[in-house]
């Protein structure tokens, strides 16, 4: 399931507000009062509707809490992907619950769909709205570790065991085997580069010692990634052939050696393409290559003035596809199966 976009009409402080979600992680770093909690509440309400509409306390009664000060109808829509189909949920809210509306539209056909009901949140996530809020929406002033009925149902009845160790072991046994048991993020320059994920650890070995070991390994890899990125950055900053974006032989040779060495150790994949050029069209071919390549690829010359393209993280099969694409753009090249540098 993936969120695609949303539109808010008169919900809390938002009016005529549109938001498109990116693939992967979406971060909202905003000042206090911007409406982060309101946005989160809107997403929950679109899937579940309002809870506690009969409660008198203003902060417990979400419907009154997010009702616009100027009154009137409020609500919006949210578009999401589920089971390879795209849907839009439309909801409006009025003073009386019976006047609230719900519509589910197939985004492709623009026709009404009955795939999910007004209780779409439970049908999609298999948890109720309280569990959704407690597990997916973590508020600074409401950080609790208590479980709900739906969480207990998913994990089994192990929550009733008073022995923490037995409780933990039983829950681990019930975890989906497709999920990793341990993970650790690797950062470089405050940006996540990769995530280490470990499967297959016997539940008896799920200890603090194992977690600490993963952390240490993560730091070692992180330091290696940082050094490698700085090394590559330094190579990139070395001189290019004057007036071109083609690396000089010395800089390009060091880069090729580093990649081939890593490939031989099974740490990465790479491929080298030799490019056919003439003396008078070298610069033009180099410019065309840069446009066809990714930011992680390189163009340079080796001894003898021969031009090459170094394809990072690329298998021989993928390199064949790249060569065919080059050929279609009028750049003649061959895959170097045996490279002696």
C-alpha positions, 0 to 999 in steps of 0.5 A: 500500500502506498500514498500518492496524494491528498487534498484538504478542504477546511480541515483544521488549519488547512484549506485548499491544501494539496500534497503529492507524496514521493516514492520512499520516505517523505519527511516534513521538517516544519516549525511548531504550529505548521500543522504536522499533527493535523496532517497526520490526523487527516490521513487517519481520518480519510481511512477510518473516519472520525472516532469519539464523535460523541465525547464531550471533551474538545481534545478527545472529540476529533470531529470538533477539534478539526472543524473549521472555525468558520463552520460548514462542510469540511473534509477532502480526499486521499489517493493511494495504491493497493494491490496494484490498483489506484483509488481515491477516498472522498470524505466530507463531514458535517455537524451530524454523523449521519450527514457525513459522506464517503466515496471510493473511486477507481482512479483509472476509470473514475467510477465508484468502487466497492473494493473497500467500505467506509472502514477502509483503514481496517480492511487495508491494514487489519488494525483499528484506528487506535492501533493505527495511531499508536503504531504509525503515528508517534506523538512526542507527548503521547509515547506509550508502549502499551498494546491494543487488541489488534496488536495482541491478535496479530502476535498471539496471546503472548502479551499475557505472559508476565515473564519478559524473556518468555514474552520476547521469545514467543513474539519473535517466533510469531514474526513474519520470516520475510521481515529482517530480524536486525537492521542498521542504517549506514550514513555518509555526510548525514545522508543514508547510503544503505541499510544492513538487514539480517535474516536467519538469526535463531531467536535464541541469539537475538541478544543485546550482544548481537545488536551491539555487534551489528552496530559495530559492523555498521560503524566500520562499514560507514567509515569505509563508505565515507572514505570511499566517497571522499576518495572518489570525490577527490578523483573527480576533482582531479584535472580533466582534459582541458575544455572537456568533461573527460578524465585524464588518463592518470585520474581515470586509471586510478578510478578504473583500478579501484572499481576492478579491485572491488569487483574482483573481491565481490564487493561490486559490479562494473563494466568498461566500454571502449568507445570508438572516436576520431581525433576531431570528434572526441570532445563531441562524443564525450559530451554525448556520452555524459548525457547518456550516462548516470551520475555514478558513471565516468568517461575518461581516457587510458594510455594511447588516447583511447576513450572508455566509459566506466559503468558502476554497479553494472553487470555484463548483461546490463552493460550490453543493454547500455551498449545497444542504447549508445549504438542507437544514439550513434556512439559506437562502442564495445564491452571490454571483457578482459581489462589489463590496467 
